[in-house]
Amino acid sequence: MTEAAIHPPLKGIELAQTCARYAADKKAADITILDVRGLSPITDFFVLCTATSRPHLRAIRDEVAAELKNAHHTPARVVDGSFESHWLILDFTDVVVHVFTDEKRGFYSLEDLWNDAPRIPFPATDPAP
């Protein structure tokens, strides 16, 4: 765990921004948060990010999953995808994190599919507990 303090569980936009920050900590590229509330029956926010390789996919996935579980008591409900698919998913109910390689992100083009979803900025540091 990279932080000494344990924070309360997160929900909604704070959870999405925190997932994005942990992905950024592992040098994920092109991080985008989409607000899909009212557009998707599955979740409220998507966090999309790009990895440069299979080991990088794993590092981003592991960082986000571990930090949310350990520091925020928010374990992923589902972790899915394979390294061979070049697309990993972490489902935190309110937030679904998508970690792609550049090629697969372009192929699936979720930003285009959800082009009517507002983009949400994320802070460089954790939200206050």
C-alpha positions in Angstrom: 0.0 0.0 0.0 1.4 3.4 -1.0 -0.4 5.4 1.7 -0.1 5.0 5.4 -3.7 6.2 6.2 -6.8 4.1 5.6 -9.6 6.1 4.0 -13.3 5.3 4.2 -15.0 3.5 1.3 -15.6 5.6 -1.8 -18.6 5.9 -4.1 -19.5 7.6 -7.3 -17.3 10.4 -8.8 -14.8 10.2 -5.9 -14.3 6.5 -6.6 -13.9 7.2 -10.3 -11.3 9.9 -9.7 -9.4 7.8 -7.2 -9.3 4.8 -9.7 -7.9 7.2 -12.3 -5.3 8.5 -9.9 -4.1 5.0 -9.0 -3.9 4.2 -12.7 -1.9 7.4 -13.2 0.5 6.3 -10.4 1.4 3.3 -12.6 1.9 5.5 -15.7 -1.3 4.7 -17.4 -1.8 6.9 -20.5 -4.8 8.8 -21.9 -6.9 8.4 -18.7 -10.5 9.4 -19.3 -13.5 9.3 -17.0 -16.9 9.1 -18.6 -20.0 10.0 -16.7 -22.6 7.4 -18.0 -25.2 8.1 -15.3 -28.6 7.9 -17.1 -26.9 6.4 -20.2 -25.9 3.0 -18.9 -27.9 0.6 -16.8 -24.6 -1.1 -15.7 -22.6 1.6 -13.9 -22.3 5.3 -13.3 -18.8 6.0 -14.5 -16.2 4.4 -16.8 -12.5 5.0 -16.2 -10.6 4.3 -19.4 -6.8 4.1 -19.6 -4.1 2.7 -21.8 -1.2 0.4 -21.0 1.9 0.0 -23.1 2.3 -3.8 -22.7 0.9 -6.9 -21.0 3.1 -6.4 -17.9 1.9 -2.8 -17.8 -1.8 -4.0 -18.0 -1.1 -6.2 -15.0 0.6 -3.4 -13.0 -2.2 -0.9 -13.6 -4.9 -3.5 -12.7 -3.1 -4.7 -9.6 -2.4 -1.1 -8.4 -6.0 0.0 -8.8 -7.4 -3.2 -7.2 -5.0 -3.3 -4.3 -5.2 0.3 -3.4 -9.0 0.5 -3.5 -9.2 -2.7 -1.4 -6.5 -1.9 1.1 -6.7 1.9 1.5 -10.5 2.4 0.9 -12.1 -0.9 1.8 -13.5 -1.1 -1.7 -12.7 -4.4 -3.3 -13.6 -5.0 -7.0 -16.7 -7.0 -7.4 -15.4 -8.5 -10.6 -12.0 -8.5 -12.3 -12.3 -9.8 -15.8 -10.4 -10.0 -19.1 -7.2 -11.7 -20.0 -3.7 -10.4 -20.8 -4.1 -12.0 -24.3 -7.2 -9.9 -25.0 -5.3 -6.7 -24.1 -8.4 -5.5 -22.2 -8.9 -5.8 -18.5 -11.9 -4.7 -16.5 -12.4 -4.0 -12.8 -16.0 -3.6 -11.7 -16.5 -1.5 -8.5 -20.3 -1.3 -9.1 -20.5 2.6 -9.3 -17.3 2.5 -11.5 -16.0 0.2 -14.1 -12.3 0.6 -14.9 -11.2 -0.5 -18.4 -7.4 -1.0 -19.0 -6.5 -1.4 -22.7 -3.5 -1.6 -24.9 -3.5 1.2 -27.4 -4.5 -1.1 -30.3 -7.5 -2.5 -28.4 -8.6 0.8 -27.1 -8.8 2.1 -30.6 -10.5 -1.0 -31.9 -13.3 -0.9 -29.2 -13.5 2.9 -29.2 -15.6 3.2 -26.0 -15.2 7.0 -26.1 -17.0 7.0 -29.5 -19.6 4.5 -28.4 -20.3 6.7 -25.3 -19.7 10.0 -27.1 -22.7 11.7 -25.4 -21.2 11.0 -21.9 -19.6 14.0 -20.2 -15.9 13.7 -19.5 -14.9 14.2 -15.8 -11.6 15.6 -14.7 -9.7 13.9 -12.0 -7.4 15.4 -9.3 -3.7 14.5 -9.0 -4.2 13.6 -5.3 -6.6 11.6 -3.2 -9.9 13.3 -2.3 -10.0 14.2 1.4 -11.4 11.4 3.6 
